[in-house]
Amino acid sequence: MPRLLVPVLAFVLASPAAAATCEDLTRLAPAHSTVTAATPVPAGAFTPPGAAPNAVQAQGYAALPAFCRVVLTLTPSSDSDIKSEVWLPLAGWNGKLQVVGNGGWAGVIPYPALAGALAAGYAAGGTDTGHVGNNADFVPGHPEKLVDFAHRAIHETTVAAKAVIQAHYGDAPRLSYFNGCSQGGRQALASAQRYPDDFDGIVAGAPAWNSMRMHAARLALNRYMHRSAESAIPAAKYPVIHHAVMQACDAHDGVKDGVIENPAACTFDPQVLACRGGDGSGGDTASCLNPAQVESARAMLSPVKHPATGAVLFEGRLWPGAEMRWDVIGGPTPLGNAVTGLKNVAFGHVPGWTPEHFNLATDLEAADKADGDLLDTGNFDLSPYFASGGKLLVWHGWADPQVTPSNATIYYEGVMKTVGSSAADSLALFMLPGVLHCQGGPGPDRFDRMAAIEQWVELGEKPSRIIASKVTDGKVERTRPLCPYPQVARWNGTGSTDDAANFACVAP
């Protein structure tokens, strides 16, 4: 059923039952917030603050319908300064709210996602999560701001958005949804865990939960890759590794198409690429791996382990199929999201800390504890959210080179084990073969996630398969079914292998 509207509205109108005009919304005072502007925006006239001229057309803003743009400052704590926006269609509202997530360390209003939600008929809400700049420099000395980033900003934006909608339309949204990927995927899980009454349906793409542990593992992999002059794998060798992986595993689903349907079933040992020189140097060439590089490649495909005991410290790994983007974690420079998180959240007390100070034997666990469970977002008990009728759709690209695909499978399995078999009525996971981080890659990466969650919430029809497309230069090259985990898509043996109709979802 629709979520109850929190009674936070303080608004003065000539008639209490009347809907407010856009301009009148400046008189609205939701709890913990101030409306700083409420402005009608004509169709096609929106330009994001500071955007380059070509961004308007590139991001689809020119096609937006007319809407009321409400700008708010939210202050749930004495140190909070959360900027949020709520966009209200001036015509054709579908009666629903969609709050959209952020990427990286946020620090900016997610305008493209807001635009997408508005164009689909939703009232839309988004936030910068309480700071400026896509990094964690805001954290030292500001514990409340970390709480805002971790979960509170999305919740407070949702509460304010419902109040704004009630005031403007005279009705609460009949249904509320959240849609995000990466950091937005983690925000999605945090909402389900901490605020079970905020959303009827939640879409969590590539969820970056277990954040500090994952940041430490990313840095550990980068440092291991560059432990010596011989160990680093140059990007020029990625195609060699990727080709060998494809040769080993591409055809397992019955179709050789450059996409591994189930990387978890792929057995690949980089030793097959070992150089065969007989002079003791390993005969290192552009088409093979020297001994140190073989070990580096194995590390990229394996859980992160304690250097002395061999105990697994982080189960997440990169799976076969992601080799062409190993530079994200294994390149010459460590991933910025990881470095800024470790520097400011975990080791801000260490003067002059740099990635070179990182010690896997001690610092991964230290980073995890420093988080205080704020960014961990690893509560598997979603019973309160499910009991309220909420539905959670999780999706992740198998070839993601940045947020390990294991995040999605581990969380799914954790919830199923914790809640029990009844969780299957409210939780679904879809893994996208050959898809990178949130989008891109050789696999079909485009699918209507909002249609899938709406069908589930509004019609009671849990998706049993979702059609995804691979689009190049505006042309659909291939369609494939996405199957509910752990099922995989298998070609029926007849018909085009580029047509989803010729594939069935089967046990792996």
C-alpha positions in Angstrom: 0.0 0.0 0.0 1.1 3.6 -0.4 3.5 4.9 2.2 1.9 7.2 4.8 2.8 10.9 4.5 4.8 12.0 7.5 2.8 14.9 9.1 5.5 17.6 8.8 3.6 20.1 6.7 3.4 23.7 7.9 1.7 25.8 5.2 -0.6 28.7 5.2 -3.2 29.0 2.3 -6.4 30.9 1.9 -8.1 27.5 1.8 -6.4 24.7 3.7 -7.6 22.1 1.1 -6.4 24.1 -1.9 -3.4 23.1 -3.9 -0.5 25.5 -3.9 0.9 27.2 -7.0 4.5 26.7 -7.7 5.4 30.1 -6.5 3.4 29.6 -3.3 5.6 26.6 -2.3 8.2 29.1 -1.0 5.9 29.4 2.0 6.1 25.7 2.7 8.1 24.6 5.8 8.7 20.8 6.0 10.5 19.6 9.1 14.3 20.3 9.1 14.1 22.2 5.9 13.7 25.5 4.1 12.3 26.1 0.6 14.8 28.5 -0.9 13.2 28.8 -4.3 10.1 27.5 -6.2 10.1 28.4 -9.9 8.1 27.3 -12.9 10.4 26.1 -15.7 9.0 26.1 -19.2 9.3 23.0 -21.4 12.8 22.5 -22.7 14.2 25.5 -20.8 16.1 23.9 -17.9 19.9 24.2 -17.8 21.8 22.7 -14.9 23.8 25.2 -12.9 27.2 25.6 -14.4 26.5 23.2 -17.2 28.3 23.6 -20.6 26.0 24.7 -23.4 26.0 21.2 -25.1 25.0 19.5 -21.9 21.4 20.7 -22.3 20.9 18.7 -25.4 23.2 15.8 -24.5 21.5 15.0 -21.2 18.0 15.4 -22.8 17.0 18.5 -20.9 15.7 20.1 -24.0 13.0 17.5 -24.2 11.8 18.0 -20.6 8.1 19.0 -20.0 7.3 22.1 -18.0 7.8 21.6 -14.3 8.0 23.4 -11.0 11.5 23.4 -9.6 11.6 23.4 -5.8 15.0 24.0 -4.2 15.5 23.2 -0.5 18.1 23.3 2.2 17.7 20.5 4.8 19.2 20.7 8.3 18.4 17.6 10.3 21.5 18.3 12.5 23.3 21.4 13.6 26.1 20.6 11.1 23.9 19.6 8.2 23.6 21.6 5.0 21.9 19.3 2.5 20.8 20.7 -0.8 17.9 19.0 -2.4 15.5 19.6 -5.3 12.0 18.4 -6.0 10.7 18.6 -9.6 6.9 18.6 -10.1 5.3 18.1 -13.5 3.0 21.0 -14.3 0.8 18.6 -16.3 0.6 14.8 -16.7 1.8 13.8 -13.2 1.5 10.1 -12.8 0.7 10.4 -9.1 4.0 8.9 -8.1 7.3 10.0 -6.5 10.8 8.8 -7.7 13.8 9.7 -5.6 17.0 9.2 -7.5 20.5 8.2 -6.2 24.0 9.6 -6.6 27.3 8.3 -7.8 30.8 8.2 -6.3 31.0 10.5 -3.2 28.0 12.6 -4.5 28.4 16.3 -3.7 26.2 17.4 -6.5 22.5 17.2 -7.4 22.0 14.3 -9.8 20.3 16.4 -12.5 20.4 13.7 -15.3 18.6 11.2 -13.1 16.1 13.9 -12.0 15.4 14.7 -15.7 14.8 11.0 -16.5 12.3 10.6 -13.7 10.5 13.8 -14.6 10.3 12.9 -18.3 8.6 9.6 -17.3 5.9 11.5 -15.5 7.1 11.3 -11.9 7.5 14.0 -9.3 11.3 13.6 -8.7 13.6 14.2 -5.8 17.4 14.3 -5.6 20.1 15.6 -3.3 23.8 16.5 -3.1 23.8 14.5 0.2 25.1 17.4 2.2 28.4 18.5 0.8 30.1 19.9 -2.3 32.6 18.0 -4.4 32.8 14.3 -5.4 35.2 13.3 -2.6 35.3 12.6 1.1 37.2 15.7 2.1 34.1 16.9 4.0 34.4 14.1 6.5 37.1 15.0 9.0 35.6 16.9 12.0 32.1 16.5 10.6 30.6 13.2 11.8 27.0 14.5 11.2 27.8 15.2 7.5 29.0 11.6 7.2 25.6 10.4 8.6 23.9 12.7 6.0 25.9 11.1 3.2 25.4 7.6 4.5 21.6 7.6 4.7 20.0 10.7 6.2 20.1 13.0 3.2 18.0 10.6 1.0 15.5 10.0 3.8 15.1 13.8 4.6 14.8 14.5 0.9 12.1 11.9 0.6 10.2 13.3 3.6 10.4 16.8 2.2 9.4 15.7 -1.3 6.3 14.1 0.0 5.4 17.3 1.8 6.0 19.4 -1.3 3.9 17.0 -3.4 1.0 17.1 -0.9 1.1 20.9 -0.9 1.3 21.4 -4.7 -1.1 18.7 -5.9 -3.4 18.5 -2.8 -2.6 14.8 -2.6 0.2 12.6 -1.3 2.0 10.5 -3.9 0.1 7.2 -4.2 3.3 5.3 -4.6 7.0 6.2 -3.9 10.1 4.7 -5.5 13.8 4.9 -5.3 16.2 4.3 -8.2 20.0 4.4 -8.0 23.2 2.8 -9.2 26.6 2.5 -7.6 26.6 4.8 -4.6 22.9 5.1 -5.5 22.7 1.3 -5.2 24.1 1.5 -1.7 21.7 4.3 -0.9 18.9 2.1 -2.1 19.9 -0.7 0.4 20.3 1.8 3.2 16.8 3.1 2.6 15.4 -0.4 2.7 17.4 -1.2 5.9 16.9 2.0 7.9 13.6 3.6 6.6 11.3 0.7 5.6 8.3 3.1 5.2 9.9 5.5 2.8 9.5 3.6 -0.5 7.1 1.0 -2.0 9.7 -0.1 -4.5 13.4 0.2 -4.6 15.8 -0.4 -7.5 19.5 -1.0 -6.4 22.0 -1.1 -9.3 25.6 -2.2 -8.7 25.3 -1.5 -4.9 28.5 -0.2 -3.4 27.8 -1.5 0.1 30.5 -2.8 2.4 32.1 0.4 1.3 35.2 0.9 3.4 36.2 -2.8 3.2 35.8 -2.6 -0.6 37.8 0.7 -0.8 40.7 -1.0 1.2 40.5 -4.1 -1.1 40.7 -1.9 -4.2 43.8 -0.2 -2.9 45.3 -3.5 -1.9 44.8 -4.9 -5.4 46.4 -1.8 -6.9 49.4 -2.0 -4.6 49.8 -5.7 -5.3 49.6 -5.0 -9.0 52.4 -2.5 -8.7 54.6 -4.3 -6.1 57.5 -4.3 -8.5 58.5 -3.0 -11.9 57.8 -6.5 -13.4 54.4 -7.1 -11.8 52.3 -4.4 -13.3 50.2 -5.5 -16.3 50.1 -2.8 -19.0 46.8 -2.0 -20.6 48.3 -3.2 -23.9 48.1 -6.7 -22.6 44.5 -6.5 -21.5 43.2 -7.7 -24.9 45.5 -10.7 -24.7 44.1 -11.7 -21.4 40.5 -11.0 -22.4 40.9 -13.1 -25.5 42.2 -16.0 -23.5 39.3 -15.7 -21.1 36.8 -15.7 -23.9 38.4 -18.7 -25.4 38.0 -20.5 -22.1 34.5 -19.5 -21.2 32.5 -17.7 -23.9 30.8 -20.7 -25.4 29.6 -22.2 -22.1 26.1 -20.8 -22.7 25.9 -22.4 -26.2 26.7 -19.2 -27.9 30.0 -17.7 -28.8 29.3 -14.0 -28.8 31.9 -12.1 -26.8 29.8 -12.3 -23.6 30.2 -14.7 -20.7 26.7 -15.5 -19.4 27.8 -16.9 -16.1 31.3 -15.8 -15.1 31.0 -17.7 -11.7 31.2 -20.9 -13.7 34.2 -19.8 -15.7 37.5 -21.6 -14.8 40.4 -19.6 -16.1 44.1 -19.7 -14.9 46.3 -16.9 -16.2 49.2 -19.4 -16.2 48.1 -20.4 -19.8 49.5 -17.0 -20.9 52.8 -17.5 -19.2 55.8 -16.5 -21.3 57.9 -19.4 -22.4 61.4 -17.9 -22.8 64.2 -20.1 -21.8 66.7 -17.4 -20.7 65.4 -17.1 -17.2 63.6 -13.8 -17.9 60.3 -15.4 -18.7 60.6 -14.2 -22.3 58.3 -11.3 -21.6 56.5 -10.1 -24.8 53.4 -8.2 -25.7 51.4 -11.5 -26.1 52.3 -13.2 -22.8 52.6 -12.6 -19.1 55.8 -12.8 -17.1 55.7 -14.8 -13.8 55.0 -11.7 -11.7 52.2 -10.6 -14.1 50.6 -14.1 -13.9 50.3 -13.6 -10.1 48.9 -10.1 -10.6 46.3 -11.5 -13.0 45.4 -14.2 -10.5 45.0 -11.6 -7.8 42.6 -9.5 -9.9 40.4 -12.6 -10.3 40.5 -13.8 -6.6 39.3 -12.7 -3.2 41.6 -10.4 -1.3 43.6 -12.5 1.3 45.7 -11.7 4.3 49.4 -11.6 3.1 50.6 -13.8 5.9 47.8 -16.1 6.8 46.0 -16.4 3.5 42.6 -15.8 5.3 40.0 -14.2 3.0 39.6 -10.5 4.0 37.2 -9.5 1.2 35.2 -11.9 -0.9 34.6 -9.5 -3.7 36.6 -9.9 -6.9 36.6 -9.0 -10.5 35.0 -11.7 -12.6 36.1 -13.1 -15.9 35.0 -10.7 -18.7 36.1 -7.5 -17.1 39.7 -7.6 -18.2 39.5 -4.8 -20.7 38.9 -2.4 -17.8 41.3 -3.7 -15.3 42.9 -0.2 -15.4 40.1 1.1 -13.1 41.6 -0.7 -10.1 44.9 -2.0 -11.5 46.1 1.0 -13.4 49.0 3.2 -12.5 46.9 5.4 -10.2 44.8 3.9 -7.4 41.0 4.5 -7.8 40.3 8.0 -6.5 37.0 7.0 -4.8 38.9 4.5 -2.7 41.8 6.8 -1.8 39.7 9.7 -0.7 37.5 7.4 1.4 40.4 5.8 3.2 42.3 9.1 3.7 39.3 10.9 5.2 37.1 8.3 6.8 39.6 5.7 8.0 43.0 7.4 8.3 42.3 11.1 8.8 44.1 10.9 12.1 47.3 9.9 10.4 49.2 13.0 9.4 50.2 13.0 5.7 48.6 9.6 5.0 49.1 8.4 1.4 48.3 5.1 -0.4 51.9 4.1 0.2 51.2 3.9 3.9 48.6 1.2 3.4 49.3 -2.2 5.0 46.8 -4.9 4.0 47.7 -7.0 7.0 46.2 -4.4 9.4 44.6 -1.6 7.5 41.7 -3.3 5.8 40.1 -4.3 9.1 41.0 -0.9 10.5 39.2 0.8 7.7 36.1 -1.4 8.2 35.9 -0.5 11.9 36.5 3.2 11.3 33.3 3.3 9.3 31.2 2.6 12.4 28.7 0.7 10.1 27.5 3.9 8.4 28.8 3.0 4.9 28.8 -0.7 5.5 25.1 -1.0 4.8 25.3 -4.7 5.3 22.2 -5.5 7.3 20.7 -8.6 5.7 17.5 -8.4 7.8 15.0 -6.7 5.6 12.0 -8.1 7.4 10.6 -4.7 8.3 10.8 -3.5 4.7 9.3 -6.7 3.3 6.6 -6.7 6.0 5.5 -3.2 4.9 5.0 -4.5 1.4 8.2 -3.1 -0.1 9.8 -4.7 -3.1 13.6 -4.6 -3.8 15.0 -5.2 -7.3 18.8 -5.5 -7.3 20.8 -5.6 -10.6 24.6 -5.7 -11.3 26.8 -6.1 -14.4 28.9 -9.2 -14.3 31.8 -7.3 -16.0 31.8 -4.4 -13.5 35.5 -3.4 -13.0 34.8 -1.0 -10.1 32.2 -2.3 -7.7 32.6 -6.0 -7.5 29.6 -8.0 -8.8 30.0 -10.2 -5.7 28.4 -7.3 -3.7 25.1 -8.1 -5.3 25.3 -11.9 -5.0 26.6 -11.8 -1.5 23.8 -9.4 -0.4 21.1 -11.4 -2.1 22.2 -14.7 -0.5 22.6 -13.0 2.9 19.1 -11.7 2.8 17.7 -15.0 1.7 19.5 -16.8 4.5 18.6 -14.3 7.1 14.9 -13.7 6.3 14.2 -17.1 4.9 12.4 -18.3 1.8 9.6 -15.7 2.2 12.1 -13.1 1.1 11.7 -14.4 -2.5 8.3 -12.7 -2.6 10.0 -9.3 -2.1 13.6 -9.6 -3.3 14.9 -10.2 -6.8 18.4 -10.1 -8.3 19.3 -9.8 -12.0 22.9 -10.1 -13.1 23.8 -8.5 -16.5 26.4 -10.5 -18.5 29.1 -8.5 -20.2 27.9 -5.2 -18.6 30.4 -2.8 -16.9 29.7 -0.4 -14.1 26.0 0.6 -14.3 26.2 0.7 -18.1 28.4 -0.1 -21.1 30.4 -3.2 -22.2 29.7 -5.8 -24.8 26.5 -7.1 -23.1 23.0 -5.8 -23.3 22.9 -3.0 -20.7 19.6 -1.2 -21.4 16.4 -2.3 -19.7 13.4 -0.6 -18.2 14.1 -1.1 -14.5 11.2 1.2 -13.5 8.7 -0.8 -15.5 9.9 -3.9 -13.8 9.6 -2.6 -10.3 6.2 -0.9 -11.0 4.8 -4.2 -12.5 5.9 -5.9 -9.3 4.6 -3.3 -6.8 1.4 -2.3 -8.6 0.3 -5.5 -10.3 1.9 -8.1 -8.0 3.9 -9.6 -10.8 7.4 -10.4 -9.8 9.6 -10.2 -12.9 10.6 -13.7 -14.1 12.7 -12.3 -17.0 13.6 -8.8 -18.2 14.5 -8.0 -21.8 17.7 -6.0 -22.1 19.1 -4.5 -25.3 22.6 -3.7 -26.6 22.3 -0.4 -28.5 25.1 1.1 -30.7 24.7 4.4 -32.5 21.0 4.3 -31.8 20.5 0.9 -33.3 19.5 -2.2 -31.3 22.2 -4.8 -32.1 21.0 -7.6 -29.7 18.4 -8.4 -27.1 18.8 -10.9 -24.3 16.7 -12.0 -21.4 18.0 -11.1 -17.9 17.2 -14.0 -15.6 16.5 -14.0 -11.9 19.6 -15.1 -10.0 20.9 -17.8 -10.0 19.2 -18.7 -13.3 21.1 -18.0 -16.6 20.0 -17.4 -20.2 20.5 -20.4 -22.5 20.0 -20.4 -26.3 17.3 -22.8 -27.4 19.4 -23.9 -30.3 17.3 -22.4 -33.1 16.7 -18.8 -34.3 18.9 -15.8 -34.1 21.2 -15.6 -31.1 20.6 -11.8 -31.1 16.9 -12.2 -30.3 15.9 -12.7 -26.7 12.9 -14.8 -27.8 15.3 -17.6 -28.6 16.7 -17.9 -25.1 15.2 -19.5 -21.9 16.0 -18.8 -18.3 17.4 -22.1 -16.8 19.3 -23.3 -13.8 23.0 -22.6 -14.0 
